[in-house]
Amino acid sequence: MSQTVGDFLIERLHAWGVRKIFGYPGDGINGVFGALNRAQNNPDRKIEFIQARHEEMAAFMASAYAKFTGELGVCIATSGPGASHLITGLYDARLDHMPVLTIAGQQARTAIGGHYQQEVDLPSMFKDVAGAFVEQASAPAQVRHLVDRAIRTALGERRVTAIVLPNDLQETPYEEPPRKHGTIHSGVGFSKPKTVPYDADLRRAADVLNSGKKVAILVGAGALRATDEVIAVADKLQAGAAKALLGKAALPDDLPWVTGSIGMLGTKPSYELMMECDTLLMIGSGFPYSEFLPKEGQARGVQIDLAPDMLSLRYPMEVNLVGDSKETLRALLPLLKSRKADGQWRSTIEKSVKEWWKTLEERAMVDANPVNPQRVAWELSPRLPDNVILTSDSGSCANWYARDVKMRRGMMASLSGSLASMGAAVPYAIAAKFAHPDRPVIALVGDGAMQMNNMAELITVAKYWQQWSDRRWVCCVFNNEDLNQVTWEQRVMEGDPKFNASQQIPNVPYHKFGELIGFKGIYVDRPDALGAAWDQALAADRPVVLEVKTDPEVPPLPPHITFEQAKHLTEALGKGDPHERSVITETAKQVFASLIPGK
């Protein structure tokens, strides 16, 4: 049998180093799946296909795989609805600057333009999310350069790219491009360059940082592989460091000058750090909320980022450095002056951090009805295995993930960052296992995301878990029967009472669903049972669904409560919030917990 276009595609992907593809089949992409099947017995072409339950989840997996490996993530779907289902997960990769290639089927070339079944203008549909490179193939000899350019663009620009393959083309015999005018002869290979600013720019940055008396550092995902360098710079400048959510694993939380997360889900020390600093060093972060950064003109700024379009975007920086964080910090470090003799700024930060961890413990231990959601993360934190990978969904569970979970060296963690999409935690946790099957994985998920699409993906775990060398995979569900983050946003940001019709969701026995598909199910509705439940989950010989019945009225207090926010909450309660008494009681408990320990 002659090699088809589908066969060539798989061979070329393998040559590029692709070993895993996440997706879902369909007749519009059958030619490629046939080629995937034929390649299984050939070690020079074999690529593992991971079958998700839904294409959106496959795209999330590809995005997370790129995050947890630093390699290309690949997802695949059929034409029409299969391709359109990919979009949300692809935007997750696009907004978090992850290299992802998507391969989508299409109707036959002779049918395109004829309002055929499942015919969608896929190049136009993908144009925004995969705008760096999206093309539809029309001839066998074209496929070679489409694959090469799509992958090289994705890796080089850290972008999403897309290739659309008509179904009849996939089965057509492959032809190499002939040597004549109008043909393209591309090749395989990409090596990441060493990107460092010019010496003069590094000296300008050093001058700004050396002149500062109160230096604050903000790290994001771009600093994840520069931990040692960030620590060295921070120590030399006697700086404090806050972390954007995607940079949670960039610095261990046992460092006394690390203030934790920043923003609405952030900490009081991070807020104070930014409000009181005179110099800001921002490293690999696109943190979006400028109100949590220094006031314009308050601080001199230096920013390091690989993407020029992300520089001086959140705060007007004096020096903008285009470069890899690790290499740029290494080059910058010898130019910085040590100031360990003057440690007042660092001492103030460390005192604030120490008090904050006590505050979080007090808040976590406050009684609730029935379980305080903060305590779920607080009890988990000291039990985390050294090499664990954590994922979190969007929603109120992200508050407790951001604040109460202490990261240590060697851990990894991520979530849907700039897109902040619901439903990413479980597919992220699945991708984490395929990226690192020898590491334990924990997903923190709200019940809204579980009902939206994550319950189905537990079936994906059931299909694959026995092939993982470390079988510890825990999905912790915060069951509060409420779309909780939005409920609190309605109250605090809009001044509206909770709208039960939109916010209340059904009570589902998630742990029992886990048991039905072969997992260990654990249910907790008493706070004193949480520690033992985590111990049991992390010692299990199979995947676990740990369901905790949490109180929806425990407020995710921001690090700084503005007059407007307090006013809106008062207005919401005054309009007859259906849980007015509980809101007042639980908010009071949380506020007083930081003022009067044990109350």
C-alpha positions as CSV (number, residue, x, y, z in Angstrom):
1,M,0.0,0.0,0.0
2,S,1.4,3.4,-1.0
3,Q,1.9,6.1,1.7
4,T,-1.2,8.3,2.0
5,V,-1.2,12.0,3.1
6,G,-2.4,10.8,6.5
7,D,0.5,8.4,6.7
8,F,2.9,11.2,5.8
9,L,1.3,13.5,8.4
10,I,1.9,11.0,11.2
11,E,5.5,10.4,10.0
12,R,6.2,14.1,9.9
13,L,4.8,14.8,13.3
14,H,6.9,12.0,14.7
15,A,10.0,13.5,13.0
16,W,9.2,16.7,14.9
17,G,9.2,14.8,18.2
18,V,5.4,14.5,18.7
19,R,4.6,11.4,20.8
20,K,1.2,12.2,22.1
21,I,-2.0,13.6,20.5
22,F,-5.2,14.4,22.4
23,G,-8.5,14.3,20.6
24,Y,-11.7,12.7,19.5
25,P,-12.4,10.8,16.2
26,G,-15.0,11.5,13.5
27,D,-15.5,10.7,9.8
28,G,-13.9,14.1,8.7
29,I,-10.6,13.0,10.1
30,N,-10.7,9.2,9.5
31,G,-7.8,9.2,7.1
32,V,-5.5,10.5,9.8
33,F,-6.8,8.1,12.4
34,G,-6.2,5.2,10.0
35,A,-2.6,6.4,9.6
36,L,-2.3,6.6,13.4
37,N,-3.5,3.0,13.7
38,R,-1.1,1.8,11.0
39,A,1.8,3.5,12.8
40,Q,1.3,1.7,16.1
41,N,3.6,-1.2,15.1
42,N,6.3,1.1,13.7
43,P,8.6,2.5,16.4
44,D,9.8,5.2,14.0
45,R,6.2,6.5,13.5
46,K,4.3,5.5,16.6
47,I,2.3,8.3,18.4
48,E,0.1,7.6,21.3
49,F,-3.5,8.9,20.9
50,I,-5.3,9.9,24.1
51,Q,-9.1,9.8,23.7
52,A,-10.9,12.6,25.6
53,R,-14.6,12.6,26.1
54,H,-15.0,15.9,24.4
55,E,-12.9,17.9,22.0
56,E,-12.8,21.0,24.2
57,M,-11.2,18.8,26.9
58,A,-8.7,17.5,24.4
59,A,-7.6,21.1,23.6
60,F,-7.2,21.8,27.3
61,M,-5.1,18.7,27.6
62,A,-2.9,19.9,24.7
63,S,-2.5,23.3,26.4
64,A,-1.6,21.7,29.8
65,Y,0.7,19.2,28.2
66,A,2.7,22.1,26.7
67,K,2.7,23.9,30.1
68,F,3.9,20.8,32.0
69,T,6.6,19.7,29.5
70,G,7.7,22.8,27.6
71,E,7.0,20.9,24.4
72,L,4.5,21.2,21.7
73,G,0.9,20.2,22.6
74,V,-1.2,18.6,19.8
75,C,-4.9,18.1,19.5
76,I,-7.1,16.6,16.8
77,A,-10.8,16.6,15.9
78,T,-13.1,16.0,13.0
79,S,-14.8,18.6,10.8
80,G,-17.7,20.9,11.7
81,P,-18.7,20.5,15.4
82,G,-15.6,18.5,16.3
83,A,-13.4,21.4,15.2
84,S,-15.6,24.1,16.8
85,H,-15.5,22.3,20.1
86,L,-11.8,22.8,20.2
87,I,-12.0,26.5,20.4
88,T,-12.2,27.2,24.1
89,G,-9.2,25.0,25.0
90,L,-7.2,26.5,22.1
91,Y,-7.9,30.0,23.5
92,D,-6.6,28.8,26.8
93,A,-3.3,28.0,25.1
94,R,-3.4,31.2,23.0
95,L,-3.9,33.5,26.0
96,D,-1.3,31.7,28.1
97,H,1.3,31.7,25.3
98,M,1.5,27.9,24.9
99,P,2.7,26.2,21.7
100,V,-0.2,24.0,20.5
101,L,-0.9,22.5,17.1
102,T,-4.5,21.6,16.2
103,I,-5.3,19.3,13.3
104,A,-8.9,19.4,12.1
105,G,-10.7,17.4,9.4
106,Q,-12.8,19.0,6.7
107,Q,-15.3,18.0,4.0
108,A,-14.1,16.8,0.6
109,R,-12.5,19.4,-1.6
110,T,-15.2,19.0,-4.2
111,A,-17.9,19.7,-1.7
112,I,-16.4,22.8,-0.1
113,G,-18.6,25.8,-0.9
114,G,-21.7,23.7,-1.4
115,H,-23.4,24.1,1.9
116,Y,-22.5,20.5,2.6
117,Q,-23.1,18.6,5.9
118,Q,-20.7,19.7,8.6
119,E,-19.1,22.2,6.3
120,V,-17.7,25.1,8.3
121,D,-15.2,27.7,7.1
122,L,-12.6,26.4,9.4
123,P,-9.7,28.7,8.4
124,S,-11.9,31.6,9.1
125,M,-13.1,30.1,12.4
126,F,-9.6,29.4,13.6
127,K,-8.2,32.7,12.3
128,D,-8.2,34.5,15.6
129,V,-7.1,31.8,18.0
130,A,-4.6,30.3,15.5
131,G,-3.8,33.5,13.7
132,A,-0.1,32.9,13.7
133,F,-0.6,30.1,11.2
134,V,-3.8,28.5,9.9
135,E,-4.0,26.9,6.5
136,Q,-6.3,24.4,4.7
137,A,-4.4,21.9,2.5
138,S,-5.5,21.4,-1.1
139,A,-2.8,19.1,-2.5
140,P,-0.6,16.3,-1.2
141,A,2.7,18.1,-2.0
142,Q,1.5,21.0,0.1
143,V,1.2,19.1,3.4
144,R,4.9,18.9,4.1
145,H,5.5,22.6,4.4
146,L,2.2,23.2,6.2
147,V,3.3,20.8,9.0
148,D,6.8,22.1,9.2
149,R,5.7,25.8,9.3
150,A,2.8,25.2,11.7
151,I,5.1,23.4,14.2
152,R,8.0,25.8,13.9
153,T,5.7,28.8,14.3
154,A,4.0,27.3,17.3
155,L,7.3,26.5,19.0
156,G,9.1,29.7,18.0
157,E,6.3,32.1,18.7
158,R,4.7,30.1,21.5
159,R,1.4,30.3,19.7
160,V,-1.5,28.2,18.6
161,T,-1.4,27.0,14.9
162,A,-3.9,25.0,12.9
163,I,-3.9,22.7,9.8
164,V,-7.2,21.8,8.1
165,L,-7.2,18.6,6.1
166,P,-10.1,17.8,3.7
167,N,-11.1,14.1,4.2
168,D,-10.6,13.0,0.7
169,L,-7.0,14.5,0.7
170,Q,-6.1,12.4,3.8
171,E,-6.6,9.2,1.8
172,T,-4.9,10.4,-1.3
173,P,-1.4,9.0,-2.1
174,Y,1.3,11.3,-0.8
175,E,3.6,13.1,-3.3
176,E,6.7,15.0,-2.5
177,P,6.8,18.5,-3.9
178,P,8.4,18.4,-7.4
179,R,11.5,20.4,-8.2
180,K,9.9,23.2,-10.1
181,H,8.7,26.8,-9.8
182,G,5.8,27.3,-7.4
183,T,6.8,24.5,-5.0
184,I,8.2,24.6,-1.5
185,H,10.8,22.2,0.0
186,S,10.7,22.6,3.8
187,G,12.6,20.8,6.6
188,V,12.2,19.6,10.1
189,G,13.9,21.2,13.2
190,F,13.8,24.0,15.7
191,S,16.2,24.9,18.5
192,K,15.1,27.5,21.0
193,P,17.4,30.5,20.8
194,K,19.2,32.1,23.7
195,T,17.4,35.5,24.0
196,V,19.2,38.1,26.1
197,P,19.1,41.9,25.9
198,Y,22.1,44.1,24.9
199,D,24.6,45.0,27.6
200,A,23.6,48.6,27.5
201,D,20.0,47.8,28.3
202,L,21.0,45.4,31.1
203,R,23.0,48.3,32.6
204,R,20.1,50.6,32.4
205,A,17.9,48.1,34.1
206,A,20.6,47.6,36.8
207,D,20.8,51.3,37.4
208,V,17.0,51.4,38.1
209,L,17.1,48.4,40.4
210,N,20.2,49.5,42.3
211,S,18.7,53.0,43.0
212,G,15.6,51.5,44.6
213,K,15.2,51.3,48.4
214,K,12.0,49.2,48.4
215,V,12.1,46.7,45.5
216,A,9.2,44.5,44.7
217,I,9.3,41.6,42.3
218,L,6.3,40.1,40.5
219,V,6.9,36.7,38.8
220,G,4.6,34.8,36.4
221,A,4.8,31.7,34.2
222,G,7.8,33.1,32.4
223,A,9.8,32.7,35.6
224,L,8.9,29.0,36.3
225,R,12.3,27.8,35.0
226,A,14.3,30.6,36.6
227,T,13.7,29.9,40.3
228,D,17.4,30.1,41.4
229,E,18.0,33.2,39.4
230,V,14.9,35.0,40.9
231,I,16.0,34.1,44.4
232,A,19.6,35.3,43.8
233,V,18.3,38.7,42.4
234,A,15.8,39.1,45.2
235,D,18.4,38.4,47.9
236,K,20.9,40.8,46.3
237,L,18.2,43.6,46.2
238,Q,16.7,42.6,49.5
239,A,13.4,42.5,47.6
240,G,10.0,40.9,48.4
241,A,8.3,38.8,45.7
242,A,4.7,38.3,44.8
243,K,3.4,35.6,42.4
244,A,0.8,35.8,39.6
245,L,-1.3,32.6,39.5
246,L,0.5,31.1,36.6
247,G,3.8,31.7,38.5
248,K,2.7,30.0,41.7
249,A,5.3,27.3,41.4
250,A,8.1,29.8,40.4
251,L,9.1,30.4,44.0
252,P,8.7,28.2,47.1
253,D,6.4,29.6,49.8
254,D,8.8,28.6,52.6
255,L,11.0,31.6,51.6
256,P,10.0,34.3,54.2
257,W,10.0,37.1,51.7
258,V,7.7,35.5,49.2
259,T,4.3,37.2,49.7
260,G,2.2,34.7,47.7
261,S,-0.4,35.4,45.1
262,I,-1.5,38.8,43.9
263,G,-4.8,40.3,42.9
264,M,-8.4,39.5,43.9
265,L,-7.2,36.0,44.8
266,G,-4.1,37.4,46.4
267,T,-2.7,38.1,49.8
268,K,-2.5,41.1,52.0
269,P,1.4,41.1,52.0
270,S,1.4,41.1,48.2
271,Y,-1.0,44.1,48.2
272,E,1.2,45.9,50.7
273,L,4.3,45.1,48.8
274,M,3.0,46.7,45.7
275,M,1.4,49.7,47.4
276,E,4.6,50.6,49.3
277,C,7.4,49.7,46.9
278,D,9.5,52.3,45.0
279,T,10.8,49.9,42.4
280,L,9.1,47.1,40.5
281,L,10.8,44.2,38.7
282,M,8.2,42.2,36.7
283,I,9.4,38.9,35.3
284,G,7.5,36.8,32.8
285,S,4.1,37.9,33.8
286,G,1.0,39.2,32.1
287,F,-0.9,39.8,35.4
288,P,-3.9,41.8,34.2
289,Y,-5.2,43.9,37.1
290,S,-3.3,47.2,37.3
291,E,-5.1,48.3,40.4
292,F,-3.0,45.7,42.3
293,L,0.2,47.1,41.0
294,P,1.9,50.4,42.2
295,K,0.1,53.6,41.4
296,E,1.5,55.1,38.2
297,G,4.5,57.2,39.0
298,Q,5.0,55.7,42.4
299,A,7.7,53.2,41.3
300,R,10.4,52.9,38.7
301,G,9.9,49.8,36.7
302,V,11.9,47.1,34.9
303,Q,10.2,44.3,33.0
304,I,11.5,41.1,31.4
305,D,9.5,39.1,28.9
306,L,10.0,37.1,25.7
307,A,7.0,38.7,24.1
308,P,7.5,42.3,23.2
309,D,3.8,43.0,23.0
310,M,3.5,42.2,26.8
311,L,6.1,44.8,27.8
312,S,5.0,48.0,29.6
313,L,1.4,46.9,29.2
314,R,0.2,46.7,32.8
315,Y,2.5,49.4,34.2
316,P,4.6,52.0,32.4
317,M,8.1,50.6,32.7
318,E,11.3,52.6,32.5
319,V,13.3,49.7,31.1
320,N,11.8,46.9,28.9
321,L,14.0,43.9,28.4
322,V,13.1,41.3,25.7
323,G,14.6,38.1,26.8
324,D,14.4,34.7,28.4
325,S,13.9,35.2,32.1
326,K,16.6,32.7,33.3
327,E,19.3,34.0,30.9
328,T,18.4,37.6,31.3
329,L,18.5,37.4,35.1
330,R,21.9,35.6,34.9
331,A,23.2,38.4,32.8
332,L,21.7,41.1,35.1
333,L,22.9,39.6,38.4
334,P,26.6,40.7,38.3
335,L,25.4,44.3,37.6
336,L,23.3,44.5,40.8
337,K,24.7,45.9,44.0
338,S,24.3,43.9,47.2
339,R,22.4,45.7,50.0
340,K,22.2,43.1,52.8
341,A,23.4,45.7,55.3
342,D,20.1,47.6,55.0
343,G,17.4,45.0,55.6
344,Q,14.6,47.1,56.9
345,W,12.4,46.7,53.8
346,R,13.0,42.9,53.7
347,S,12.3,42.7,57.5
348,T,9.0,44.5,57.1
349,I,8.0,42.1,54.3
350,E,8.9,39.0,56.3
351,K,7.0,40.2,59.3
352,S,3.9,40.8,57.2
353,V,4.2,37.3,55.6
354,K,4.6,35.6,58.9
355,E,1.5,37.3,60.3
356,W,-0.5,36.5,57.1
357,W,0.2,32.8,57.3
358,K,-1.2,32.9,60.9
359,T,-4.2,34.8,59.6
360,L,-4.9,32.2,56.9
361,E,-4.7,29.4,59.5
362,E,-7.1,31.2,61.8
363,R,-9.5,31.8,58.8
364,A,-9.2,28.1,57.7
365,M,-10.0,26.9,61.2
366,V,-13.2,29.0,61.6
367,D,-16.3,26.9,61.9
368,A,-18.6,26.8,58.9
369,N,-21.7,24.9,57.7
370,P,-20.6,22.2,57.3
371,V,-16.9,22.6,56.2
372,N,-14.9,25.7,55.7
373,P,-13.6,25.5,52.1
374,Q,-10.3,27.2,53.1
375,R,-9.6,24.3,55.4
376,V,-9.7,21.9,52.5
377,A,-6.6,23.5,51.0
378,W,-5.0,24.3,54.4
379,E,-5.1,20.6,55.4
380,L,-3.8,19.5,52.0
381,S,-0.8,21.8,52.0
382,P,1.5,20.1,54.6
383,R,0.5,16.7,53.1
384,L,1.6,17.5,49.5
385,P,4.1,15.0,48.1
386,D,7.4,16.6,47.2
387,N,7.0,16.1,43.4
388,V,3.2,16.7,43.2
389,I,1.5,18.4,40.3
390,L,-1.4,20.6,41.2
391,T,-4.2,21.9,39.0
392,S,-7.1,24.1,39.9
393,D,-10.3,25.1,38.3
394,S,-11.6,28.7,38.0
395,G,-14.1,29.7,40.6
396,S,-14.0,30.1,44.4
397,C,-11.7,27.0,44.7
398,A,-9.0,29.0,43.0
399,N,-9.0,31.4,45.9
400,W,-8.1,28.7,48.3
401,Y,-5.6,27.2,45.9
402,A,-4.0,30.6,45.4
403,R,-3.7,31.5,49.1
404,D,-3.7,28.4,51.3
405,V,-1.6,26.0,49.4
406,K,2.2,26.3,50.1
407,M,4.4,25.4,47.2
408,R,7.7,23.7,47.7
409,R,10.7,23.2,45.4
410,G,10.1,20.5,42.9
411,M,6.3,20.9,42.7
412,M,4.4,22.0,39.6
413,A,1.1,23.7,39.4
414,S,-1.1,25.4,36.8
415,L,-4.6,26.4,35.8
416,S,-6.4,28.3,33.0
417,G,-4.7,31.7,33.5
418,S,-5.7,34.5,31.2
419,L,-8.8,32.8,29.9
420,A,-9.8,31.7,33.4
421,S,-12.1,29.1,31.9
422,M,-14.3,26.8,34.0
423,G,-13.7,23.1,33.3
424,A,-9.9,23.0,32.9
425,A,-8.8,21.4,36.2
426,V,-9.5,17.7,35.3
427,P,-8.2,17.8,31.7
428,Y,-5.1,19.6,33.0
429,A,-4.7,16.9,35.6
430,I,-5.0,14.2,33.0
431,A,-2.4,15.9,30.8
432,A,-0.1,16.2,33.8
433,K,-0.2,12.4,34.2
434,F,0.6,11.8,30.5
435,A,3.4,14.4,30.8
436,H,4.8,12.9,34.1
437,P,3.2,9.5,34.8
438,D,5.6,9.0,37.7
439,R,4.3,12.0,39.7
440,P,1.2,12.3,41.9
441,V,-1.4,14.7,40.6
442,I,-4.2,16.6,42.5
443,A,-7.0,18.6,40.9
444,L,-9.0,21.1,42.9
445,V,-12.4,21.5,41.3
446,G,-15.7,23.3,42.1
447,D,-19.0,21.5,41.7
448,G,-20.0,23.8,38.9
449,A,-17.1,22.8,36.7
450,M,-17.7,19.1,37.6
451,Q,-21.2,19.3,36.3
452,M,-20.3,21.4,33.3
453,N,-17.8,18.9,31.8
454,N,-15.3,17.5,34.3
455,M,-17.3,14.5,35.5
456,A,-17.2,13.1,32.0
457,E,-13.4,13.4,31.9
458,L,-13.2,11.1,35.0
459,I,-14.1,8.4,32.5
460,T,-10.9,9.3,30.6
461,V,-9.0,8.7,33.8
462,A,-10.8,5.4,34.2
463,K,-9.6,4.4,30.8
464,Y,-5.9,5.1,31.3
465,W,-5.0,5.2,34.9
466,Q,-3.6,1.6,35.1
467,Q,-0.8,2.4,32.7
468,W,0.6,5.2,34.9
469,S,3.6,4.2,37.0
470,D,2.4,6.3,39.9
471,R,-1.3,5.8,40.2
472,R,-2.0,8.6,42.7
473,W,-4.5,10.9,41.0
474,V,-6.9,12.8,43.2
475,C,-9.9,15.0,42.2
476,C,-11.1,17.0,45.1
477,V,-14.6,18.4,44.6
478,F,-15.8,21.5,46.6
479,N,-19.5,20.7,46.7
480,N,-21.4,23.8,47.9
481,E,-24.4,23.6,45.4
482,D,-23.5,27.1,44.2
483,L,-21.7,28.8,41.4
484,N,-19.9,30.5,44.2
485,Q,-17.4,32.9,42.6
486,V,-20.1,34.5,40.5
487,T,-22.4,34.6,43.5
488,W,-19.9,36.7,45.4
489,E,-19.1,38.8,42.4
490,Q,-22.8,39.6,42.1
491,R,-22.9,40.7,45.7
492,V,-19.6,42.6,45.9
493,M,-19.1,44.0,42.4
494,E,-22.7,44.6,41.3
495,G,-24.5,45.1,44.7
496,D,-27.0,42.5,43.7
497,P,-28.3,39.7,46.0
498,K,-27.7,36.1,45.1
499,F,-29.9,35.0,42.2
500,N,-30.9,31.5,43.0
501,A,-32.2,30.7,39.5
502,S,-28.7,31.3,38.0
503,Q,-26.5,30.3,41.0
504,Q,-27.9,27.3,42.7
505,I,-26.9,23.9,41.2
506,P,-28.0,20.3,42.0
507,N,-26.4,18.3,44.7
508,V,-24.6,15.4,43.1
509,P,-22.8,12.5,44.9
510,Y,-19.5,12.9,43.1
511,H,-17.6,10.4,45.2
512,K,-20.2,7.8,44.4
513,F,-19.8,8.5,40.7
514,G,-16.1,7.9,41.2
515,E,-16.8,4.5,42.8
516,L,-19.1,3.5,39.9
517,I,-16.2,3.8,37.5
518,G,-13.6,2.0,39.7
519,F,-12.1,4.9,41.7
520,K,-11.9,5.2,45.5
521,G,-14.7,7.6,46.7
522,I,-14.3,9.6,49.9
523,Y,-16.9,11.9,51.3
524,V,-16.3,14.5,54.0
525,D,-18.8,16.7,55.8
526,R,-16.9,17.3,59.1
527,P,-13.9,19.5,59.3
528,D,-12.1,17.3,61.7
529,A,-12.2,14.4,59.1
530,L,-10.4,16.4,56.4
531,G,-6.8,15.6,57.4
532,A,-7.4,11.8,57.5
533,A,-9.3,12.0,54.2
534,W,-6.4,13.6,52.5
535,D,-4.0,11.0,54.0
536,Q,-6.3,8.3,52.7
537,A,-6.6,9.8,49.2
538,L,-2.8,10.2,48.8
539,A,-2.1,6.7,50.0
540,A,-4.7,5.1,47.6
541,D,-3.6,2.6,44.9
542,R,-6.0,4.0,42.4
543,P,-7.6,7.4,41.4
544,V,-9.7,9.1,44.1
545,V,-12.7,11.4,44.1
546,L,-12.6,13.3,47.4
547,E,-15.9,15.1,47.8
548,V,-16.1,17.8,50.5
549,K,-19.4,19.4,51.5
550,T,-18.3,23.0,51.8
551,D,-20.1,26.2,53.0
552,P,-20.9,28.6,50.1
553,E,-21.3,31.6,52.5
554,V,-17.6,31.7,53.5
555,P,-16.4,34.9,51.7
556,P,-13.4,34.8,49.4
557,L,-12.2,38.1,51.0
558,P,-9.9,40.2,48.7
559,P,-6.6,41.3,50.2
560,H,-8.0,44.9,50.3
561,I,-11.6,45.7,50.7
562,T,-12.5,49.0,49.0
563,F,-15.3,51.3,50.1
564,E,-17.2,50.5,46.9
565,Q,-17.0,46.8,47.5
566,A,-18.3,47.1,51.0
567,K,-21.0,49.4,49.8
568,H,-22.1,46.9,47.1
569,L,-22.2,44.0,49.6
570,T,-24.4,46.1,52.0
571,E,-26.7,47.0,49.0
572,A,-27.0,43.3,48.1
573,L,-28.0,42.3,51.6
574,G,-30.3,45.3,51.8
575,K,-32.1,44.0,48.6
576,G,-32.9,40.7,50.3
577,D,-30.2,38.2,49.6
578,P,-31.7,34.8,50.2
579,H,-28.7,33.9,52.5
580,E,-28.4,37.2,54.2
581,R,-27.9,35.9,57.7
582,S,-25.3,33.3,56.7
583,V,-23.4,35.9,54.6
584,I,-23.2,38.3,57.6
585,T,-22.3,35.6,60.0
586,E,-19.5,34.0,57.9
587,T,-18.1,37.3,56.7
588,A,-17.9,38.5,60.3
589,K,-16.2,35.2,61.3
590,Q,-13.6,35.6,58.6
591,V,-12.8,39.3,59.4
592,F,-12.6,38.7,63.1
593,A,-10.5,35.6,62.7
594,S,-7.6,37.8,61.7
595,L,-8.2,40.2,64.6
596,I,-9.1,37.9,67.5
597,P,-7.5,34.5,67.1
598,G,-9.8,31.6,67.8
599,K,-13.0,33.7,67.3
